[in-house]
Amino acid sequence: MAFGQPSGPPATARQVRELLELLNDAGHTDFRDARGPMGFTQRQAAGRFTRDEADSFIERLQDRGDGSDEVVAEPVPRLSAAERSLRRLPTRQLAAELQRRGWAVMEP
């Protein structure tokens, strides 16, 4: 078997569709978005699963919806470059810039 190749028959279209619907219900936009929280491989993030893998992930997501104690991480919001740069600014500098723009700023 070549590196990164699936070790079984491919998932059916129904399985992939059901898995995507469950991921959407969990707050993910697609397989790539769910890669980290769900632990998908690169192949799985591209939407390619074996039947056993798809069944396993479907069962995991359905159990989570039934009030299971298993924790699946919530998706991390993606920040734009501007948002990342704002988070690096010192609080005083950010407050000063907001005041310069006419905002009223006070400490929490």
N, C-alpha and C positions, 0 to 999 in steps of 0.2 A: 504494500500500500504506500503511495506517495505521501509526502509530508502535507498535512492540511486537508487531506481528502477525507470525505465522510466514510464511516465504517458500517454502512448499512444502506438499505434502500431509501431513496429520497422521500421526504414528507409529501403527502398529498396536498393538492391545492386547498382542499377544505381545511386541513390541519393548519396550514400557513395562514389562511384567512381568519380562522378562529383565534390563533395565537396573536395575530395583529390586532384583532378586535379587543382581546383581553388586555393587551399592552396599551391600547388607546384608552380603555377604561381605567387603567392604572395611572394614566397621566403622561404616557410616552407618545411621541409623534410617529415614530417608526422603529425599526429594528436597531438602526444605528444609535438612535437616541437612548435606547434601553440597554446598550452594550455593557456599560459599566455597572449599572445597578443590577442587571440580571446575570452578569457574568458571561455574556455571549463571547464566542470567539470571533475572529475577523470574518470567517466564513458565515457564521450564524448572523452576524450583524448585516450581512448582505442579503439575508432572507433565505439562506440555504440550510436546511435542517434535514436530519435523518428522521424517519418515522418515530423512532424511540425518543430522540431528543425533543421533537415537537410535542409528543405525548407527555414527556416529563415536565416541560415548561408550562404546558396547558394545565396540567394537574397542579403544579405549584401556584400558578396564578389563580386558579379556581379555589384552591384551599385558602389562599390569602383573602379572597372575597367572602369566605364562609366564617370569618372571624378566627382563623388560625393564629397561633402565636408566632408563626414564622414571620420574620421581618424582611421585607424587600425594600431596599433603599429607594427613596423618592428621587425623581429626576432632579438634577442640579440645574438651576436656570443658567443659561449661557449669557455671559455679559459681553457687551460690545467693548471695543477698544476705549471709547470715551468713558464708559462706566468703570472699567478697570483702572484707568488713569485717575478718576475721581476718588476711588477708594485708596489710592496711594497718597493723596494729598493730606498734609497735616490738618487737623480739625480747625485750628485757628486760621489757617490760610483759606480753607474752604468757607468758613464763616465770614471772613473779610470779603471774599469775592461775592458771596450772596448779598451782603450788606451793600456793597458797591452797586449791585444790580437792583437795589431797592427793597430787598427782603428784610423782614424783621427776624433777627436770630437771637435765640436765648439758649442757655445750657439746659440739658434735660434734668 
